[in-house]
Amino acid sequence: MVRVSVMYPNSAGVKFDMTYYLDRHMPMVGKLLGGALKSMNVDAGLAGGAPGAPAPYVAMCHLFFESVGAFQAAFDQHSPVILADIPNYTNAAPTVQISEVKL
């Protein structure tokens, strides 16, 4: 199992429309990725590790697939539509990490 994490860095001037993200963007992603997508979840950043520190990321989503190949096959055909929607909910440039789930 692999997890594709899309993380939106939090910094001065970052805008993020969580309502749009949850109600429009993520359902679209789920529909486009279809059966290759095993599950997904979304995190809204609350705070950093130190008391009073801001969250390093304003939001993160985690998409689960059987393999990197399954992710790439599903994402590659729909990436233009998915990526074109980003400006509708944020001005942050996302960071993506693909990880092997161990536990």
C-alpha positions in Angstrom: 0.0 0.0 0.0 1.3 3.5 -0.8 0.1 6.9 0.5 0.3 10.0 -1.7 0.4 13.0 0.6 -0.3 16.4 -0.8 0.7 19.1 1.6 -0.1 22.8 1.4 2.6 24.9 3.2 1.4 27.5 5.6 3.0 30.9 5.4 2.1 34.6 5.5 -0.4 35.4 2.8 -1.5 31.8 2.2 -5.2 31.4 1.3 -7.0 28.1 1.5 -10.8 27.6 1.0 -11.4 24.4 3.0 -15.1 24.4 2.1 -14.3 24.3 -1.7 -11.6 21.8 -1.1 -13.9 19.4 0.8 -17.1 20.0 -1.2 -15.8 20.3 -4.7 -12.1 19.4 -5.2 -11.8 16.2 -3.2 -15.0 14.7 -4.5 -13.8 15.4 -8.1 -10.4 13.8 -7.3 -12.2 10.7 -5.9 -14.4 10.4 -8.9 -11.6 10.8 -11.4 -9.2 8.4 -9.7 -12.0 5.8 -9.4 -11.3 2.3 -8.1 -7.6 2.8 -8.0 -8.1 5.1 -5.0 -8.6 2.9 -2.0 -9.3 5.7 0.5 -8.5 9.3 1.3 -8.5 11.7 4.2 -8.0 15.4 4.7 -6.2 17.2 7.6 -6.7 20.9 8.4 -3.6 22.3 10.1 -4.2 23.5 13.7 -0.8 24.2 15.2 2.9 23.3 15.2 4.8 21.2 17.7 5.8 24.0 20.0 3.2 25.9 22.1 1.8 28.8 20.0 3.6 27.7 16.8 1.5 27.9 13.6 0.8 24.7 11.7 3.5 24.0 9.1 0.8 23.0 6.6 -2.6 24.7 6.2 -4.0 21.4 4.9 -2.9 18.0 3.8 -4.7 15.2 1.9 -3.6 11.6 1.9 -4.6 9.3 -0.9 -4.1 5.5 -0.6 -3.3 3.2 -3.6 -2.2 -0.4 -3.9 1.0 0.6 -5.6 2.9 3.6 -7.1 2.0 2.2 -10.5 -1.7 2.2 -9.7 -1.4 5.8 -8.6 0.5 6.9 -11.7 -1.9 5.1 -14.0 -5.0 6.8 -12.4 -3.4 10.2 -11.9 -1.6 10.6 -15.2 -4.8 10.6 -17.3 -6.6 13.1 -15.1 -3.7 15.3 -13.9 -4.5 18.3 -16.1 -8.0 18.6 -14.7 -6.9 18.0 -11.1 -4.0 20.5 -11.2 -6.0 23.1 -13.0 -8.5 23.2 -10.1 -5.8 24.2 -7.5 -6.1 28.0 -8.0 -9.8 27.6 -7.1 -9.0 26.9 -3.5 -5.5 28.0 -2.7 -2.5 30.1 -3.7 -0.1 27.7 -2.0 2.1 25.5 -4.1 1.6 21.9 -2.8 4.3 19.5 -1.9 3.8 15.9 -2.8 5.3 12.8 -1.2 4.7 9.2 -2.1 5.3 6.8 0.8 5.2 3.1 1.4 2.8 2.4 4.3 4.5 0.3 6.9 2.1 0.2 9.8 
